[in-house]
Amino acid sequence: MTPRAAIARRLVAAAAIAALGGALLVVAPVAPAAACGCGAPAPIDGSSVGVDGETAIVSWEGAAGRSGAGGTERIDLRLDMISDAAETGLILPTPAPASVALGDPQDFADLARTLDPPVETRDDWWGGLGGSGGGEAGGAPVVLDRVQLGPLEASTLAADDADALRAWLDENGYGIRPEIQELLGDYVARGWYFVALRLTGDLPLDGELDPVRVSFPSEALVYPLALSRAAERPQTVRLYAFDAHRLDAAPLGGGAALPQQAVLFSGPAPAGFEARGARLTVLEMWFADPAAQIPGDLALVAAPSDEPVAPAARIEVRPVALLGLGLGWWIVALVVVAVLVGAALAPGLGARRRASRRVRTDSRG
């Protein structure tokens, strides 16, 4: 594989990543594609695109934007993708015009360690035997910005006409599944913007890609997920969310916290991530029936309390052995030997004591 092909492959996945929790639209041939939590893949020319997993880091940029104060939101997205095509694209809705850059894969590796359970070591003496806003009205989308990130091209679009947006995407090689068009129309009606990502490589996609970073002004932490309602398979989304307090995922616009969410971790931000927020909350959501269970886009809101959550301790057994046998068994064996020796010597010792007593009695007589 050439260096450019390798970079292209990573960025393609990264682009897919950039399709934020359901806000992503993968563009490839018009063959069936597996949906993902970040959106709905849309293959081109008979190819297919599948997404095996999605992870995102959601935070504010800089000192502004803590606990509802608003500011610039940043989302780093990473997807694990596979496709039989070398070219693909994604479209990501954002509530305001976004800037796009590459993220840092090491951030994901470092944050994943927060979910490693603490280790408790126990000695085993028995050798294991004991157990243990938009463009002109009705006009074509306006390209507000376009950046080239290696083989990845990112375009920030403003649109106020869903049909015109679809036409622009079609003309530029972004295939859209019919069931996605209505969902895109809802974003247009709400005045959202779009990031269109295109990657051209030399080889089909296969594996985890480097993350894409999307930043945009926002009054609250949001996570676009509405496009995932068109997914045909269960969806799993994991969010590493930073803020001053523990966070819950709730419907954007109001509503109770999602019952599908599980809090995997809640505690102080790990070393090196304090600038993103004082507290880290790791949320994982599983939607068995995306159309019925995904309410639309999500807001990350302050939880009722900052109660900490940490992984349960993992028990690690440390053998205490001698010559390959648990020390506990050596102790048992020594005790047994001592008992047997004592039992064997007892009759002789008793006879000697009796003889000694007779000698003493005779001498007195």
Secondary structure per residue as TSV (DSSP state, phi and psi in degrees):
chain	resnum	aa	ss	phi	psi
A	1	M	-	360.0	132.1
A	2	T	-	-72.3	156.5
A	3	P	H	-55.9	-39.3
A	4	R	H	-65.9	-38.4
A	5	A	H	-65.0	-39.8
A	6	A	H	-64.3	-43.7
A	7	I	H	-63.8	-42.2
A	8	A	H	-61.1	-42.6
A	9	R	H	-63.6	-42.4
A	10	R	H	-66.2	-40.6
A	11	L	H	-71.2	-30.7
A	12	V	H	-60.2	-47.0
A	13	A	H	-66.1	-36.3
A	14	A	H	-61.7	-41.7
A	15	A	H	-60.7	-42.0
A	16	A	H	-60.3	-37.7
A	17	I	H	-60.0	-42.2
A	18	A	T	-59.8	-10.3
A	19	A	S	-80.7	50.4
A	20	L	G	-3.1	127.7
A	21	G	G	1.7	56.8
A	22	G	G	106.8	-4.5
A	23	A	T	-95.0	5.0
A	24	L	E	-98.5	144.8
A	25	L	E	-128.8	110.2
A	26	V	E	-84.1	134.2
A	27	V	E	-113.1	120.9
A	28	A	E	-157.9	-162.1
A	29	P	-	-60.0	173.6
A	30	V	S	-92.0	46.4
A	31	A	S	-107.3	162.9
A	32	P	-	-56.7	145.0
A	33	A	-	-137.1	143.3
A	34	A	-	-72.7	131.2
A	35	A	-	-75.1	164.1
A	36	C	B	-137.6	166.6
A	37	G	T	-61.5	-25.6
A	38	C	T	-84.0	-7.4
A	39	G	E	156.0	-150.6
A	40	A	E	-125.9	109.0
A	41	P	E	-58.8	141.3
A	42	A	E	-131.6	89.5
A	43	P	E	-61.8	163.0
A	44	I	-	-123.7	137.5
A	45	D	T	54.2	47.7
A	46	G	T	80.4	2.1
A	47	S	-	-88.2	173.1
A	48	S	-	-132.6	152.4
A	49	V	E	-132.2	132.0
A	50	G	E	-127.4	148.9
A	51	V	E	-124.0	120.9
A	52	D	E	-90.0	-22.3
A	53	G	E	-166.8	157.3
A	54	E	E	-144.3	133.6
A	55	T	E	-136.8	141.8
A	56	A	E	-138.1	148.0
A	57	I	E	-110.8	122.6
A	58	V	E	-117.7	127.8
A	59	S	E	-160.3	173.5
A	60	W	E	-91.2	159.1
A	61	E	-	-101.2	135.3
A	62	G	S	71.7	-167.9
A	63	A	S	-77.6	-23.1
A	64	A	S	-74.1	162.0
A	65	G	-	77.5	65.9
A	66	R	-	-128.1	127.1
A	67	S	T	54.3	53.7
A	68	G	T	86.7	4.2
A	69	A	-	-75.6	-14.8
A	70	G	-	83.0	167.0
A	71	G	E	154.2	-148.6
A	72	T	E	-103.5	117.0
A	73	E	E	-86.6	144.9
A	74	R	E	-127.4	131.3
A	75	I	E	-125.0	121.6
A	76	D	E	-102.8	124.3
A	77	L	E	-120.1	140.0
A	78	R	E	-135.2	132.0
A	79	L	E	-123.0	153.9
A	80	D	E	-108.9	107.2
A	81	M	E	-119.6	156.0
A	82	I	E	-143.1	136.5
A	83	S	E	-150.8	152.9
A	84	D	S	-94.9	10.8
A	85	A	-	-116.7	153.2
A	86	A	S	-91.5	-13.2
A	87	E	E	-118.8	140.5
A	88	T	E	-158.4	172.8
A	89	G	E	-152.2	166.8
A	90	L	E	-142.2	154.7
A	91	I	E	-133.0	131.2
A	92	L	E	-124.3	119.0
A	93	P	E	-76.4	141.1
A	94	T	E	-136.6	148.5
A	95	P	S	-70.6	-14.3
A	96	A	S	-145.8	162.4
A	97	P	-	-54.1	137.0
A	98	A	-	-113.9	151.9
A	99	S	E	-103.4	151.9
A	100	V	E	-128.1	137.2
A	101	A	E	-149.1	174.7
A	102	L	E	-84.7	143.4
A	103	G	-	-91.3	-177.5
A	104	D	-	-109.8	113.8
A	105	P	H	-58.1	-30.4
A	106	Q	H	-63.8	-29.0
A	107	D	H	-59.0	-40.4
A	108	F	H	-68.2	-40.0
A	109	A	H	-65.4	-41.9
A	110	D	H	-65.9	-42.6
A	111	L	H	-70.6	-31.3
A	112	A	H	-61.6	-26.9
A	113	R	G	-69.5	-18.6
A	114	T	G	-65.9	-19.2
A	115	L	G	-93.1	-2.0
A	116	D	S	-70.2	126.0
A	117	P	-	-67.6	144.2
A	118	P	-	-63.4	150.7
A	119	V	E	-102.8	127.8
A	120	E	E	-108.5	121.6
A	121	T	E	-94.1	129.8
A	122	R	E	-124.2	133.6
A	123	D	E	-76.2	135.8
A	124	D	E	-112.2	109.1
A	125	W	S	-91.6	1.4
A	126	W	S	-119.0	13.2
A	127	G	T	64.2	30.0
A	128	G	T	84.2	-2.8
A	129	L	T	-78.9	-13.9
A	130	G	T	-91.8	-13.8
A	131	G	-	82.8	166.1
A	132	S	-	176.8	360.0
A	133	G	-	360.0	174.9
A	134	G	-	-151.9	-165.2
A	135	G	S	-86.4	-164.0
A	136	E	S	-65.5	145.9
A	137	A	T	-54.4	127.3
A	138	G	T	72.6	2.3
A	139	G	S	-93.2	177.9
A	140	A	-	-67.3	155.1
A	141	P	-	-56.9	146.9
A	142	V	E	-98.0	127.7
A	143	V	E	-82.6	105.6
A	144	L	E	-79.4	-29.3
A	145	D	E	-160.7	151.3
A	146	R	E	-146.4	126.7
A	147	V	E	-128.0	149.7
A	148	Q	E	-111.2	119.0
A	149	L	E	-115.8	82.0
A	150	G	T	64.1	-129.0
A	151	P	T	-79.1	-0.3
A	152	L	E	-99.4	127.2
A	153	E	E	-110.1	128.4
A	154	A	E	-119.0	125.7
A	155	S	E	-118.7	129.4
A	156	T	E	-96.3	123.5
A	157	L	E	-115.8	146.4
A	158	A	E	-117.0	132.6
A	159	A	-	-144.7	141.8
A	160	D	S	-125.7	15.3
A	161	D	-	-141.1	116.3
A	162	A	H	-64.2	-39.4
A	163	D	H	-65.8	-40.0
A	164	A	H	-66.3	-37.2
A	165	L	H	-64.0	-44.4
A	166	R	H	-62.7	-40.9
A	167	A	H	-63.0	-42.0
A	168	W	H	-62.9	-43.5
A	169	L	H	-64.2	-40.9
A	170	D	H	-62.7	-46.1
A	171	E	H	-64.1	-27.6
A	172	N	T	-101.0	15.5
A	173	G	T	85.9	13.2
A	174	Y	-	-96.3	109.7
A	175	G	-	-83.1	134.3
A	176	I	-	-121.0	126.0
A	177	R	-	-65.7	143.2
A	178	P	H	-54.9	-38.1
A	179	E	H	-70.4	-14.0
A	180	I	H	-85.0	-25.1
A	181	Q	H	-59.0	-42.1
A	182	E	H	-65.8	-37.8
A	183	L	H	-66.8	-38.2
A	184	L	H	-64.8	-37.8
A	185	G	H	-60.3	-35.4
A	186	D	H	-65.5	-40.1
A	187	Y	H	-63.0	-42.0
A	188	V	H	-60.9	-43.6
A	189	A	H	-63.4	-30.0
A	190	R	T	-86.4	0.4
A	191	G	T	78.4	23.3
A	192	W	-	-79.3	166.4
A	193	Y	E	-111.4	177.6
A	194	F	E	-140.5	143.6
A	195	V	E	-110.0	118.0
A	196	A	E	-102.1	122.8
A	197	L	E	-113.6	132.5
A	198	R	E	-132.1	135.0
A	199	L	E	-131.9	132.0
A	200	T	E	-117.6	119.9
A	201	G	-	-124.9	-173.3
A	202	D	S	-102.3	-19.0
A	203	L	S	-131.0	155.6
A	204	P	-	-60.0	153.7
A	205	L	-	-75.5	141.8
A	206	D	E	-163.0	98.2
A	207	G	E	123.2	-174.4
A	208	E	E	-75.9	136.0
A	209	L	-	-109.6	158.1
A	210	D	-	-63.8	150.0
A	211	P	-	-75.6	156.7
A	212	V	E	-112.0	139.6
A	213	R	E	-108.7	125.1
A	214	V	E	-118.9	125.1
A	215	S	E	-123.4	139.1
A	216	F	E	-158.7	150.1
A	217	P	E	-64.8	142.0
A	218	S	E	-158.2	147.3
A	219	E	S	-81.5	-19.6
A	220	A	S	-150.6	162.3
A	221	L	-	-71.0	121.4
A	222	V	E	-123.8	157.5
A	223	Y	E	-137.7	103.1
A	224	P	-	-60.3	124.3
A	225	L	-	-138.7	-4.2
A	226	A	G	-60.8	-35.1
A	227	L	G	-63.6	-22.9
A	228	S	G	-71.2	-10.4
A	229	R	G	-64.4	-19.5
A	230	A	G	-86.4	-0.5
A	231	A	-	-65.4	144.5
A	232	E	S	-100.0	-5.4
A	233	R	S	-127.0	160.2
A	234	P	-	-54.9	147.2
A	235	Q	E	-120.6	140.1
A	236	T	E	-125.1	131.2
A	237	V	E	-131.2	130.6
A	238	R	E	-117.0	129.1
A	239	L	E	-120.2	130.4
A	240	Y	E	-99.7	104.0
A	241	A	E	-112.4	131.1
A	242	F	E	-111.2	139.0
A	243	D	E	-168.6	-175.8
A	244	A	S	-74.3	-20.0
A	245	H	S	-133.7	168.6
A	246	R	-	-62.8	144.5
A	247	L	E	-118.7	151.9
A	248	D	E	-120.5	155.1
A	249	A	E	-95.6	126.6
A	250	A	E	-137.8	162.8
A	251	P	E	-60.8	136.0
A	252	L	T	-65.5	128.1
A	253	G	T	105.3	-8.8
A	254	G	S	121.9	152.0
A	255	G	-	136.9	167.6
A	256	A	-	-73.0	159.9
A	257	A	-	-58.0	145.5
A	258	L	-	-65.3	131.4
A	259	P	T	-69.5	-17.6
A	260	Q	T	-80.6	-6.9
A	261	Q	E	-85.7	147.4
A	262	A	E	-126.5	133.8
A	263	V	E	-89.8	111.8
A	264	L	E	-87.5	-26.4
A	265	F	E	-157.9	143.1
A	266	S	E	-151.0	119.8
A	267	G	E	-180.0	-175.4
A	268	P	E	-57.6	148.0
A	269	A	-	-61.4	138.1
A	270	P	-	-61.7	158.2
A	271	A	T	-55.7	133.3
A	272	G	T	95.0	-11.8
A	273	F	-	-116.0	8.2
A	274	E	G	-60.9	-30.0
A	275	A	G	-66.8	-20.6
A	276	R	G	-81.6	-21.7
A	277	G	-	159.7	151.1
A	278	A	S	-69.7	-24.6
A	279	R	E	-130.2	142.0
A	280	L	E	-109.7	131.1
A	281	T	E	-121.2	127.5
A	282	V	E	-106.2	115.1
A	283	L	E	-111.2	138.4
A	284	E	E	-127.7	129.9
A	285	M	E	-122.0	136.8
A	286	W	E	-126.9	124.9
A	287	F	E	-115.4	104.7
A	288	A	S	-68.4	-33.1
A	289	D	S	-128.6	85.7
A	290	P	H	-54.7	-42.8
A	291	A	H	-60.8	-35.9
A	292	A	H	-90.5	-30.4
A	293	Q	H	-98.9	-27.5
A	294	I	-	-80.2	117.6
A	295	P	-	-78.1	-11.4
A	296	G	S	131.3	-146.4
A	297	D	S	-72.3	156.3
A	298	L	E	-110.1	150.4
A	299	A	E	-114.1	138.8
A	300	L	E	-97.9	109.3
A	301	V	E	-116.5	159.1
A	302	A	E	-62.5	132.5
A	303	A	-	-75.1	163.5
A	304	P	S	-58.2	-27.4
A	305	S	-	-148.3	166.3
A	306	D	-	-97.5	30.1
A	307	E	-	-53.9	126.7
A	308	P	-	-71.8	149.5
A	309	V	B	-134.6	131.2
A	310	A	-	-140.3	154.3
A	311	P	-	-61.5	146.2
A	312	A	-	-64.7	147.5
A	313	A	-	-62.7	144.1
A	314	R	E	-101.0	125.7
A	315	I	E	-82.5	126.4
A	316	E	E	-118.4	119.4
A	317	V	E	-89.4	130.5
A	318	R	E	-110.1	113.4
A	319	P	E	-64.6	135.2
A	320	V	-	-113.8	101.0
A	321	A	E	-134.2	162.0
A	322	L	E	-134.8	121.2
A	323	L	T	55.4	36.7
A	324	G	T	84.5	-3.0
A	325	L	E	-113.9	135.3
A	326	G	E	-51.1	136.8
A	327	L	H	-60.8	-30.6
A	328	G	H	-58.8	-38.3
A	329	W	H	-70.4	-33.2
A	330	W	H	-62.9	-40.1
A	331	I	H	-65.2	-43.6
A	332	V	H	-60.1	-43.4
A	333	A	H	-62.5	-41.6
A	334	L	H	-63.9	-39.9
A	335	V	H	-63.5	-44.1
A	336	V	H	-62.0	-44.3
A	337	V	H	-60.8	-43.4
A	338	A	H	-61.3	-40.8
A	339	V	H	-64.8	-44.4
A	340	L	H	-64.7	-42.6
A	341	V	H	-63.1	-42.3
A	342	G	H	-61.3	-41.1
A	343	A	H	-66.0	-37.3
A	344	A	H	-70.0	-35.3
A	345	L	H	-84.8	-19.1
A	346	A	H	-57.2	-46.1
A	347	P	H	-60.4	-43.4
A	348	G	H	-64.7	-41.9
A	349	L	H	-64.6	-37.1
A	350	G	H	-65.4	-43.0
A	351	A	H	-62.5	-39.7
A	352	R	H	-64.8	-40.6
A	353	R	H	-64.1	-41.7
A	354	R	H	-64.2	-41.1
A	355	A	H	-64.3	-40.5
A	356	S	H	-63.7	-39.2
A	357	R	H	-66.8	-37.7
A	358	R	H	-65.3	-40.5
A	359	V	H	-60.9	-44.5
A	360	R	H	-64.6	-37.6
A	361	T	H	-67.1	-43.2
A	362	D	H	-63.2	-38.6
A	363	S	H	-67.8	-32.6
A	364	R	H	-70.2	-33.3
A	365	G	-	-72.1	360.0
